Each structure stands twice: as structure tokens, then as C-alpha cells.
Amino acid sequence: VGMFTLAEVASLNDIQPTYRILKPWWDVFMDYLAVVMLMVAIFAGTMQLTKDQVVCLPVLQSTVNSKAQPSTSGKADFTTVETTTGQGEDASMRTVSFGSAPTVTPDVPLSRATSSQYQPTESGQELKKEQKDSSGRKTNLDFQQYVFINQMCYHLALPWYSKYFPYLVLIHTIILIVSSNFWFKYPKTCSKIEHFVSILGKCFESPWTTKALSETACEDSEENKQRLTGAQSLPKYVSTSSDEGSPSASTPMITKSGFKFSADKPMIEVPSVTILDKKDGEQAKALFEKVRKFRAHVEDSDLIYKLYVGQTIIKTFKFIFILCYTANFVNTISFEHICNPKVEHLIGYTQFECTHNMAYMLKKLLISYISLICVYGFICLYTLFWLFRIPLKEYSFEKVREESSFSDIPDVKNDFAFLLHMVDQYDQLYSKRFGVFLSEVSENKLREISLNHEWTFEKLRQHVSRNAQDKQELHLFMLSGVPDAVFDLTDLDVLKLELIPEAKIPAKISQMTNLQELHLCHCPAKVEQTAFSFLRDHLRCLYVKFTDVAEIPAWVYLLKNLRELYLIGNLNSENNKMIGLESLRELRHLKILHVKSNLTKIPPNITDVAPHLTKLVIHNDGTKLVVLNSLKKMMNVAELELQNCELERIPHAIFSLSNLQELDLKSNSIRTIEEIISFQHLKRLTCLKLWHNKIVNIPSSITHVKNLESLYLSNNKLESLPAAVFSLQKLRCLDVSYNSITVIPMEIGLLQNLQHFHITGNKVDVLPKQLFKCVKLRTLSLGQNCITSIPDKVGQLLQLTHLELKGNCIDRLPATLGQCQLLRKSGLVVEDHLFDTLPSEVKEVLNQDTSIPFANGI
């Protein structure tokens, strides 16, 4: 008749099946105890709704008959009629429910006081005889009065506990069940638990776990290796999906033995037999990332731990409370009760003696309940003891570290540690397998295996290309490491490693005898000792690209045979006071240092290599280079480039560099070059590049720089060329492109050694005939000007190989171009329609292949 079933209430105890791994034996046991308590509550409740009743008889004022014993039969007579449950509106319904007709039938025996109203008339003789035999006492109460009294006394005489026992048990049990499973339901902990269980399941089932554990299980077993080498049939691949329980013992040994096909080709080893198929490998990699993120997320707080401790304490207090008050009621439950309802004006009696028919059953159920609660309480106390016996907010993988080669599995803390402790109560194998995914060694091993499987010798060979210097080059980009097969490419000249954070260079690099150039772009590579010795002796050129100066590997500063070093990245610390380069003292043979950065001063460390440095290049990103004093110590520098350094004048420190041959100050903000007179002290200066600046005029003092052979002044704001420039007799190359020059001075004819003249992108309209006296000219760039005609004297330039005329106002080309014996169509940059104006024989000469001997005359 209950309003709900046991199954409905017990469903509060349900959790997701996957959460069972977080339920230690005590939680499971308490769940079962809670179900039994629910059964007690529902059984008691059902009994109470259907059977619970009190039957009362008045206690007569006169002396109680010593033969009162038969009165029990009177009481018994009422049991089938007077039933009361304490719910008035149901009382009449319940009364009828026990009879077979809507009204009380004559079959039902009644008290002798009221039976005469209901029983059919019998012969007077029989009635007299029956009254004579009867030993009961008359009460003169009718049926309705008994019903009334029974209901009154049910509420007054019975202790409240007898009436509400089933409901109390039900409520307490529901509270205990909710307390037990609250940490699985509370959103902030539930989400973490769900995530944890999901990851744990994947870690347990991942083929990588099996492989990693099985590999380390017999990693150092020499006998196994020998036994394997002697084995007749070797499996080429071992199944990756072997059962987690006992992985194939042969797996690690094959990997270790490195079974080779031939002695002379060590590169064709059976790649580790620990090969996972690509999908498994990718899943394992994703798992490492998930575990890392989960650990960071859960190690921050101890909410799950606190909640579990909290709910255990609540259950313990609940147990003590239930036990204390319930024990008092055991003795109050009895079969007989005295009732004084104070309704004498209605009934005529003051005191009644009542019986409670559920008393014995209730007592037994109560004792059962108390014993269940005691067991439950002792388990709660044990749980508290376990919770505080050892620090559960720390978890050590020491045992796993000892059993496996993954000695780097970190100890964890807070909620992560607590969850692992809980899982250990279910099965310790879970945390052992989970540990594999916390190990960086394990992760690197997985990457290594996947990488070597994917990048075979043949695949790498296909990626080798020839660079501009005709050297064999291999560029590896965004890999998880450096594949082993790279070091079998023994004829490689240049190796570029870009965005490979876990790059390791092993001893095998010593096979690469041709390797002279190494590029490390955002790749702080680690180097084994033997590999370092090889690089120290053989490496000639090194490029290091970095975001922060700390990324430059320490071994770079110890490469004593290095000739060229290129550093590209941020060298300034945040406060711009210190440059993080380490000492360059060990780089004893360094000739070229190229720094592309954001320097505000020349790094003082550079003076370590001053005695032997011949070329220094500083490319800034537009940061103003203020302090250049260190330059003065670079006595042997022959080439100096200071590009994009926001210089406004030529730095004085440069005038001390007596061996300087080439100076390049491209892309600065130089407006005036009055200091150019000081260059007369630099007797060896032959090349001066002041291009891409804001220079307005060239001072006449330039005549003092007598040894100048190349002068680059393109992309400035020059409007004229002073005569002084043409006094530089040694000048072979003059570049004044992209200025605002309108006239080429006649003095240009004085430059008898001029081989390259560039005046593209100016406003020149006439070519002076003196220009064609520079008979050594090989390159003449006159494009994008306002020139209207090319003089016939162009035919005097017999060494001309490159002539640019595109973008002018010329209407025809002179036929004398055919006399320029070295000029070919490929070297003549001109509009097609102009080329067509030439005579056909001239076109024929210009179209000739360079390999054909030149005709003597035309």
C-alpha cells in the first residue's frame, strides 16, 4: 500500500557505473547497509498502514475481579473490528475493510455489552444460559464509543516513536544515502570526477600503457636479450592491442636487441618493434596532453577531498545522533498501555487499558535497525581513521618509479592525489598505468617511436634539396623531435631544425662527416657529450634563431672551431640594461658575427672575439643603437654593417677601425655625411654603402677617401652629383638610383675605371657623350628616367653586358648597339616594341647564344 517502492528510494544510491572505481569497499558496504535500512523502513511502514491498531477496554471503578484473565477474550473480540491508524478519515473505511459486507455482519463476535443490539434474537433459555456461563464484565459501551476510544488512545497512549518509526528510518536513511554520494552529484566536484574517470579509463586501455610498462618490465634482463637473439623466428610486429594484464614479454626485448639485417648497414635496423599504429600513437599523444591539463586543473584545489571528509563527518555525527535517541525508545515500546483520555462526559470511564498489536514486531525491527546503524557507524569511524591516518593530499608514485624505468613520474597533490588514493582502494593497477602518462620520459619515448616510424631514411632522403650554394640541405619543421634516420644521411652539408622544442642531437651525428652548417630556429637543442665533441671540431657555421636569449643552448658558446655565428632574436632584457649573451671567449676562430636583434648598445661580450673577428653585422628592428664604444676594440674588422639602427650621423667609433674595408649603413636616418672626411684615415676603405637614408647632398670632402671603389647612395634625397665624386679615380661602382638627380655631370668621363653605373629612378633627360668614355662599363642602369634618345656612341662600350632603358621616353634604339659585343637580349632591359626598331642583323646578334663565338664585324 506504500506510496513508493524500495527501488524508487534505492535509486538515490545509484551513481554512474564508471564511478565505481572511486568507491572503496567501505562505501560499497555502506550502500548495501543503506538498502537494508530502506527495506526495514518500507517493511515497517507497510505493516503500519495495514495492521497497526490499538484495542482498549475501560478499567472499572469497582474492585477489579481477580478473574480478569478472560477479559483478554473480550479484547481479542475487538481486534477484527476496531482498527485505527491514527487517520480519522480512514478509520471507517478500515473498519469495513475487514468485514465481508458494508455493515458489521452477524458473524463478527462483539463484546457482550453491545452484542445484544446486533445479534439475531434467540430463545430466552439460550440467552440466560449464555449469560450464566459468561465470566466477563459488562461495560455498557456501544460499538461507536469503542471506535472513538481506540482512536483517542492510539494518539495519547502510544509513545510517538512507535507511530513514526518507519518515517524516521526512511528519512535518516535517505540522508545517509545522499551524504554518501553527494561528491558524485555536486557540480564542481562531479565535473572533475567525470573528467578523471574518463581519462583514467583511456589510460588503462591505451596500447601505449601496455607497451611502456612491458618495455620497462624486462629492460635490463640480459638473459632475455640473449634468448631472443638465439630465437629462430622473430615476429616482425608485435600486436599493440595485447591484453593489459600481461603484455607480450617479447616486445621490449626486440626493441632492445636492435636486430640488424646486415653489419655494413646499421641504418636498416628493424625500427623499434614497439611501433604503435598511427591512430594509437595519436591517441596516446592526445592523452598526455589531456593528463597534463587535467593535472594543472585539479592540483590547484582540494575541494573533492574536503567534500568527502565533510560528508563522512556528517554521516558519523548522524550515526551518533540516531544511536543516542533511538536506544532510549527500545524500552518504551510495549504491548500494554494505560490511557486516560479525559472524555468521561462522553464515555463514562476515565481510564482504559489498551494493547498495541505491532509492539513485538516494532521492537524487533528497531533492534535490527540499531544493529545496522552500529555497523554503519563503525564503518564511518574506520573511514575517518583512513582519511586522517596518512596525508591523502599527497600521492607518491615511488613504487611505480622503482618498478619501471620512468623515474621522472612526479608526485602529485591535492584533489589529484586524493582521487588516486581512492582508485588504489579499488585496484592499484589503475594508478600504475596512469603514472605512465605523467612521465615526460614516457611521453618523449612515445614521440620518439612515432617519429622514427613516420620519418624513415627513404622519406628523409626525398626531403634533401640543393641550396643556392649548391650544398645538400635538409630542413625539418615542427616535428616532435629529430628522427634517428637523419644521422644516417652522411653526405648532408646543411641541417636546419625549426620549431622542434624537444630536439636532441645524439652521438650518431659523428657519422655526418660533411656537416658544416647547422640552423636552430626556435629549437633549443640538447646535445650528447660525444655529439658535442664532434660539433666542436667540425661545425663551421651556426644559425640560432630565438625569442628569448635564454633559448640559446649553452654549448653554442663552446664551439671553438666555429667560423660564422648568426644570432637572430631578442637580446635585450626587459629593462634594456643588460644583454643576456654569455661569454664568447671560447669561440677562438670566429670570423663572422651576424646579430639580428633590437640592440640599444653593442654587446660588450663581442669584444671577446675582437682579435680575430673580420666581419660584424648588426641588423636592428628599428631600435635606436645608442652606445657604440665597443666598436673601437674591433681592430681587425674588415666589414661592418649597421642596418636599421636609427643612426642620424656616421658613428665616430667607426673612424678607429683602421682595417675597415667595407662599411654598410643601410636603412638608417642619416641626413648629413659631413664626417666623411674622417674616412681618409681608413686607408683600406674601398666600399661605402649609405643607401636607404635621408642624405640631401654629398660633401666635397669625399675626394679625400681616395681608395673608394664602390659608392652606394641609392634611395636618398640627392638632387645633384658634385664634381668631387668624379675625382675618385678608383671608383668602379657608383649607385645613385632612386634619388631626384636631373643631370649627369660631364665629369663622369673622368671615371675611367667605372664598371657599374646605376642611376635608375631619377629625372635625367639627357645622357652626356662623356659617359661613353667610361669604356670599362659593364652595367649601365638608366631605367625610369626622362631620357628621349640614346646616342650612337653607346657602341663604344665594348664590355657592356647589362643595359637597362625601360621606363623612358625613347622612340628608337641605336643600331650601334650591335657593336657591344658582350651584350645579349637577356641583358638588354627594354620595351619589346623598342627592341623591334633595331635592324634585323643587330637583333640576330643580340639573340645569339653566349656560347657562340662572336662575329668580328657586322
N, C-alpha and C positions, 0 to 999 in steps of 0.2 A: 504493500500500500504506500511505500515510501515515495517521496516526490522526485527522487533521483536514484540512480543505480550506483553501485560501487565503481563500475567502470568510468562513470562520468566524473566522480570525485578523484579517482586514482589518476585520471588523465593530467591532473595538476603536476603529477610526479614525472610526467613524460618530458624527455629532452630529445634533441636531435640525436639520432643513432650515432653520428660521428663523434659526439661529445663524450661517448662512454670511455674514451681513453683518458679523460680528465677526471674520471670517477674512481677514487681509490676504494679498497674493499669496505672501509667503514661507511662511506657514502652509500654504496650499494646495499649494505646490510641495513642501514637506517631507512633506506627507501622501502625495503621489504617490511621492516617493523612498522613503518607508517601505513603500509597497505593493510597489515593485520589489525592495527588500531582502527583504521577505517571500517574494517569488517565488524569489529566489536561495536563501533558506534552505530553502524547501519542495522546490525542484528538487534541491538538494544532498542533502537528507535522503532523498528518494525514490530517488535514484541510489545512495546509500549502502546503503539497505535492500535494494535489488535486485541491485546489481552489485559492491559493494565486496568485494575479496578480495586476499589475498596468496598468492603461489606461491613456494615455497622449494626449493632443491637444496643438498645438503651440499657443502662445499668439502673435496675430498680432501686427505689429508696429503701424498701424494706430489707430485712436481713437476707443476705444472699444465701440461697439454698445451697447446702453442701453438695447436693446432687446437681451441680450446674453443668456437669460434663455433657449431658445430652444436648445442651443448648448449641453445641457445635453443629448438631444436625440442622438446627434452625438457621445457623449461619450458612451452612452449606446449601440450605434450600434457596438462598438468595443468589447464589453465585451465577446462576444462569440468567437471572432476570435483571438484577441491579448492576448494570455495568456503567462505570463512569470514567471518563477520560480527563475530566477537568475542562472539557469544552462543552459548555452548556447547550449550545445549539445542536451538537451532535448526539447529546445524551439520549433523546427519544429515539433517534434513528438507530443508535446502537442497541437500545432496548429491544426494538422489534427485530433487529437483525438476527437475534439468536433464536427467536421462535419460528414456527412454521406458518404463522398467519399474521395478518396486520395487528390483531389484538392478542393479548396473552391467552394462550389456549388452555383448556382444562387440564392438558397433560402435565403442565408445569406445576410442580408442587409448591405451595405457598406456605408462608408462616401460618401457624394455627390461628393467629389473631385475625387474619384477613381472608383466610381460605373460604370461610362460610359465604362470603359475598359472591364468590366466583364458582364454587363447586356446585354441580347439579344436586338437587335435593335427593337425599337418601332416606331410607326408613329411619324413624326416630330411634329405633332399637340399635341400629348400627352406629349412629352418631353417639349415642350415650356410651356405647361400648368403647368407641374410639377415644372419647374424652376421658373415659375411665383409665384406659391404657396409657394415655399421653402423660409424660412427666415434664413437659416444657412449661414455661411461664408465659402467661398472656401479657401482651404489651398494649393492646388496643390502638395500634398504629395501622394506618392503611398503606396500600402499595405506594401511592404518590408521596407520602411522607418519608418512606424509606428511600425512595429515589432522591428526594431532596437532601436528606441527611447524608447519604453516601457521597453526594457531590460536595456538600459543605465540608465534610470531614476529609475528603481527598485533598482539598486545598489547605485545611487548617492543621490536620494531624500529621500528614506526611512531611518529613524534612525536605526542604527544597531540592536537595541534591538528588533524592530519589526520583523527583519528577523531571529534572533537567539533565540528568547524567548523559543520555545519548547525544544531546545537542552540544554539551560542553566537550565531550570527547571528540565530536566531529570538528568543532571549531579549533580546538587545540591541535588536532592532527593536521588540519589544513594549514594552520600557521607554521607548524614544523616542516611540512612539505614545501611551503613557499620559501621558508628560511633556507632549506637545503638547496634549492635550485635557483635562488634569486640571482646569483652571479652569472647564471646562464641566460637570464632574461633581461637584466638591466642593460640598456642600450650601450653605455660607454664601455662596459666590460664585454658584453656579448659580441660586439663587432670585432674586438681584439681576439677573443677566443675563437670566433668563427674563422678569422684570418689564420690564426696559429694552427688550428686543426687542419685547415685546408693545405697549408704549406707543409705541415708535418706528414700528412698523407702522401703528398707528392714526393717529398724527400725519401720516404720509406720505400716507395715503389720505383724511384728513379734507377735506371740501369747503372747510372754513374756511381751511385752509392755502393751498389754491389761490387762494381769494378774496383772502386777506390779501396774499399775495405779488403777485398780479396787480394788486391795487389800488395797491400802492406802486410797482410797476414803472413806471407812467407817470403817477404822481400829479401831477407838476409840468409835464407836457407840454402847453403852451398850444395848440400846433397841433392836437393830438388833440382838445382840447375844441372848438376851432372847427370842425374837420372833423365832429365829432359833431353839433354844433348845426345844421349845414347838411344833415345826412343826412335823407333823405326818410322812411325807415321805421325807427322805433326799436323794438327788442324790448322788450316790457313787463317781462318777467322773463328773466333770463339763467340758463341751466341751471347748477345748483350742482355738478353732478357731472361737470364737464368734466375731461378728462384732466389729470393732474398736470403733465405735461411742459410744455405750452404753454397756459395758461389763456386764455380769450377776452379779447382786448385791450380789447374794448368795455366790459367790466364796470366797471372803475374810472371810466371817463370818464362813464358815465351817472350814476354816483353823484355825481361832482364837479359836473357841469353843473347838477344840480338842476332838471331840465326841468319847467317850470311850465305849468299849463293856462291860467291867466288872471292878469293883472297885479294885479287888485284882491284876489285871494285867495291870498296867498303860502302859506297853510297847506296847500293841497291840492297839495303837491309830490308827484311820484312818489316814494314813500318809497324810500330807497336801494335801488337795484336789486341791491345786494349782499345782498338778502334770502336767507337760507338757509331751507329749510323747517324747521318747528319741531323735528322729530326731529334733523336735522343740527345745529341750534343747541344743543339739549340735550346731544348727544353731545360737541360741541366744548367746552361749559362743563364737562362731566364730565372731559374730557381735561385742561383747565387745572388742575383740582383734583388729578387723578392725578399730573401732572407736578410740581406743587408738592410733594406729599407724597413722591414718589419722590426728588426732588432733596434734600429735607431728610434723607431716609433714607440716601442713597448718598454725599452730600457729606461725611458725618461721618468716613468711614474710607477707607483706601487699600488694603484687603485684596486687591481684584481686581488692582490694579497690582502689588503685592508678589508675589502668586502667579504672575502672568505673567512677571515678571522672574525669579523663583525657578526656574520650570520652564525658562526659556530658558537660564539659567546651568547648570542640571543637564544639559541637552542638550549645551551647549558642552563641559563637562567630560567628559561621556560620549564625545563625538566625539574629544577629545584622547586619552582613555584607550584607546579602541578603536584609534585610528590607531597609537599608540605600540606597543602589544603586538602588533598584527596584522602590522605591517610587518616585524617580526623573523621571522615564520614563513614569509614568502614563499619564502625560500631553503631552508628546511628541508624543503619538500615536494619529494620527488624520486621517480623511478620505481624506482631500485635502492636496496636497504638491506642491510647486513650484520647478521646475527643470531647472538648467542651465548646460546642458551637454557639452558646448563648441565644438559642432560639426557643426557649422554654414556652414562650407565649404562643408559638406555632405548633409545637410538638407535645409539650407537656413533660419533657425529660430534660435534665441539664447535662448529663454525662452519657457518653456512648463508648462502647468498646468495639474497635474496628480491626479488621485483618487486611493486609496488603498482599495480594496473591503473587506479585512479581518479586517479593523481597529476596527469596532464596536465589533466584536466577540473577537478580541485580547484584547481589553480593559476590557471586561467583565471577560475573563479568567485571566488576570493579577490581577484584583481586587480580584477575588476568590483566586488566589494564595497567594496574600499578606495577606488576612484574614486567610488563612490556616497557613501561616508561623507565623503570630502573635499568633495564638492559640498554635502552636508548641513551639514557643519561651517562652510563659508564662509557659508552662508545664516544659520546660527545667529549667527555673528560679525556679519553685517550687521544682524540683528535687535537684537543688543546695542547696536550702534552707533546704531540708530534709537531704541532705548529711552532712551539717555543723551544723545543729540545735543541734544534740546530738552526742557524740563521738561514731561513728559506729565501731570503732576498739575494742570496749569492749562490751561484751554481758553478762547480768546478768540473771541467772535462778531463781531470788528471788521469783517470782510469783509461779513457779513450786515447789520450795522448801517449800513454805507456804502451797500449796495445797496437797503436797504428803508427805510421811514420809522420803523421800530421801533428808535429809537436807545437804548431802555432795556433791550435784551436784556442780561442780566448775564453776566459771565464766570463760569465755573464751575470747581470744583476737585476734587481727589482722584479717587475712582473714577468719578464722573460725567464728569469731564474726560477720563480715560483711555478710557472706553468711546466717547466721541465721537471721540477721535483714531483709535481702531480703525475706527469706522464710516467716517471720512473716507478711509481706505485702500481701502474698498470702493466708496463713492460719496459725494461731498461734498454731493450734493443732500439726503441724509438729514438731516444736521445743520442745513442751511439751513432745512429745513421744521420741524425740531424747535425751532429758535430761536423760531419764531413763537409757540410755546406757553410760552415762558419770558418773553415780553414782557407787562408789565402794560398797556401801551398797546394791544397786540393784544387782550388779554382785555377791556379796557374797551370797545374798539371793537365786539367781538362782542356784549357785553352791550347796548351802545347800539343796535345794529342789531336784535337780537332784541326788545329792549324797545319800540322805536319801531314795530316790525312788529306787536307784540301790542297795545300801547296806542294805538289810533288816536284821533283827535279825537272821533269819534262815541261810542266806548266811554267815554272820559273824561267826556263830556257827560252820559252816563247816571249817572255816579257823583257828580255835583254834587247837593248837598242844601241845604235851608234850615235854618239852626241856630236856637237859641232867640231870638237877637236879630234874626231874620228876615234874616240875611245869607247870601249864596251861599257855600257852603263845599265844598272838595274835600279828602278825606282819602286819602292814598296810604300804603300799609302794606307793608313788607317787599318792596320792589322792588330790582332791581339798580342802579337809577339813576332820575333824573327824566325821564320821557318828554318829547320835544320838544313834542308837541302840547299839553301842559299850558299852555304860554305863549301858546297861541292862544285860551285861554278868557279873553277880555279883560274879561268882566264879573264875574270872580271877586272876592269880598271877602276870603275867608279861605282860606289854603293850609296844610294840615297834612301834614308829611312825617315819617313814623315808621319807624324801623329801616331807613333807606336809607343804608348806610355810604359809598357812592360818589356821594352826591348832589352835582351841580354845577349852579349857577344861572347860565345864560348871559345874554348881553346881551338876548335876546328877552324877558326879563321886563319890560322897559320898555314893552311893549305893554299890560301888565296895569295900566291906569291906576286901576282901582278897588281894587287890592290894598292893604289897610291892616294886615292881621294875618297873621303868619307863625308857624307852630309847627314847631319842630325837635326831635323826640323821638328821642334816641339817633341823631342824624343830623348829624355834624359837616360841614355843607355847605361846599363851596368856591364862591367867588363870583368871576365875571369882573369886571374893573375897571368896565366900563360898567354892569353889573348892580348893582355896589356903589353907584355914584353914584345910580342910581335908588332903591335901597332906602334910602340915607341921607336922601334928600329926601322919600320918600313913606311909608315904613313908620312906623306909629304904635304898633303893639302886637306884641311878640315873646315867644313862649314857648320856652324852651330846657330840655329835659329831658335829663339826662346821668347817667352812672355816676360819672365822674371829672371834676373841674373842668377838666382839660386838654382835654376834648372840646368846651368852649365855643369856637366859632370866634373868631379874633382880631378879625374885622371887626365882631362884635356890639358891641364896646366903642367903636366909632367912628360909631354911628348917631345923628347929632346931633339929628335931629328925632323921635326915639323918645319916646313919651309913657308907655308901660307896658312894664315888663320883668318877666317871670316866670321865675325860675331854680329848677329842681326837680332836686335830686341832691345828691351828697356833696361838700360844700365843704371839709371838714376834710382836712388831710393826715394821714398815719399817726400822727405824733406829737402831733397836735392843737395845735401851737403856731402854725401858720401857715395862713391861709386863702388858697387859690390864686386868688382873684379878681384880675383885673388892674384897673388904674385906671379909674374910671367918669367921669373928668373931662370926657370928650368928650360925654357924654350930657347936653347942656345943657338939654334941655327935658323931662327925665324927671320925671313927676309921681307915678307909682305903681311901687313896687318890691315884688315879692312873692317871698319866698325860702322854699322848702320844702326843709329840709335837716336836718343833725344838728349845729347850731352849739353851741359852748360859750361863744362870745362874739359880740357884734355885730361884723360885719366892719368894720374901720376905714375900708376903701375907701368905705363907704356915705356917709361924711362928704363925699366929693367931690360928691355930688348934694344935700347938705343944704339949700342955699339955695332950691332950687325943688321939693323933694320934698314932696308933700302927703299921701301915704299909704304907710305901711310895714307890710308883713305878714311875720311870721316864723312859719312852721309847722314846729316841730321834730318829730322822730320819737320824742320821749320823752327825748332827751338833755338834761341839765340846762344851762340857759342861766345862766352864772355872771357873766360880765362884761357890763355894760350901759352902761358910761360913755359910749360913743359916742353914745348916745341923746340926751344933753344938748345935742349940737350940732344936733339936728334941730328947729330953732326953728320951722320952718314946717309941720311935720307936723300935719295935722288929724285923721287916722285912724291909729290904731296897733293892730295885732293881734299878740299874742304867745301863740300857741296851742301846747299840749302841750310846754311848756318846763320842766316840773317846778318851777315857781316856788312858793315856800311863803308869800311875802308879796308885797304890791304893791311893785314896784321903785321906789326913791327917785328914780332918774333921770327917771322919768315926770313928777314934780312940777315939772320945769323946762320942760316943753313948754307954753308959755303959749298956743299956738294950738290946742291939742288939743281936738277936738270929740267924738271917739268913741274909746273905749278898750275893747278886747276881750281879756280874759284867759281865754279858754275852755280847758277841759281841762288845768288845772294842778293843783297840790296845795295851794292856798291854804286855810288853816284859819281865819285871823283877818284881819279887814279894819279893824283899829283905825286904820291910816294914812289911812283915808278922809277924815279931817278935813283933810288936806293938799290935797285936791282943791278946797278953797274958793278956792285961788289960781288955779285953772284956770277963769277966768270963762266960757270958751266951751264947757266940757264939757257936752254935752247927753245923751250916750248912754254908759251904763256897762254892760258885759256881763261878769258874773262867773260865768257859768253853767258847769256841769260841774266844780265844785270840791268842797271839803270844808268849806264855811263852815257854822258852827253857829249863829251869831247876827249880827244887824245892829246895829252900834253906833248910839247915839242921835245921834252927831256927824254922821250922814248929813244932818241938817237943814241943815248949812252949805253943802251942794252945791246951792245954791238953783236953779240953772239946769237941773237934770237933767230931761230929758223922757222918757227911756227907761231902765228899770232891769230888767236880766235876771239873775235869780238862780235859774233853774231847775236841777234836778239837783244840789242841795246837800243839807245836812242840817239845814235850818231846821225849828224846831218851832213858832215863833210869829212874827208880824209886829209889830214895835214901832210905837207910835203915831208915832214920829219920821218914819217913811216917809211918813205921810199928811200931813205938813206941806209936802211938796214940791209946791207948788201948780201947777207947770208940767208935772207928770208926765202923760204921755199914754199911755205903755205900761208896764205892770207885769207881769212874767212870773215867777211863783214856782211853776211846775209841778214836779211830781216832788220834793216835799220831804215833811215829816211834819207839816204845819200842820193844826191841828184847828179853829181858829176864825178867821173873817174878822172883824177888829175893826170896831166900829160907825163908827170914824173914817174909814172908806173913803169915806163920803159927802162928806168934805171935798175929795176929788179931783174937782173939777168939770170938769177938762179931760181926764179919763181916757177914752181911746177903746178901748184894748185891755187886757183883764184876763184873764190865764191862770193858773188855779190847778188845772189838771188833775193827777190822780195824787197827791192828798193825802188827809187824813182828815176833811174838812169834812162836818158833818152838817146844819147849819142855815145858810140864807142870810139875813143881816140885811136888814131892809127899807131901811136906809140905802144899801145897794148900788144900789138902783134910783133913787137921787137923782143918780147919775152918768149924766145923761141923754144925754151925748155918746158913750156906749159903742157901739161898732160890733161889737166882737168880745168875746164872753164865753165862756170855755172852763171848764166846770165838770165835765168828764167824770172817771170813775174816782174818785169820792169816795163819801161815805155819805149823800148828800142824799136826804131822803124826800119832800119836796114843793117845788114851785116856786110862790112867791107870785104872786097875780094882778097885783101891781104891776109884773111884768115887761113889761106892756103900756105902761108909761111910757117904755120905751127905744125911742123912735121911730126912732132911726138904726141900730138893731141889724141887721146883715146876716149875722152868724155866731153861732150859739148851739150849744154842744156840751154835751150832757147824758148821753151814752152811758156806761153802766157805773155807774149809781147805783141807788138803791132806790125810784125814783119809780113810783107806780102810775097816775098820770094827768097830762096836760098841761093847763095853764090855758087856757080859751077866749080869754083876753085876748091870747094870742099873735097873734091876728088883728089887733091894733092896731099891732103892729110893722110899719109899712108897707113897710119895705125887706127884711124877712125873707122868704125863699123856701124851699121844701122843700130845695133843694140846699145851703142854708146852715144847715139845722137837722140837727145830727148827733144822732140819737136812734134807739132801737129801733123797728122797724116797728109792733109792737103798741101802743106808746105813741102813735105818730102817729095810729093808728086811733081812739084815745079822743077825739080832737078832734071838735067838731061839723062837719058836712059843709060848712057855709058857710066855716068857718075853713080847712078843708083845701083848699077851692076857691080861696080867696085865696092860700094858700101855694103851690098848684100853678100859679098864674098865671105866664105867661111874663114875664120882666122888661121886655119891650118894650111890654107893655100898660099904658096909663096907670092909676094907682092909683085905686081907688074912694075916695070921700071918707068915706063912712060905712059901717058894717057893721050 
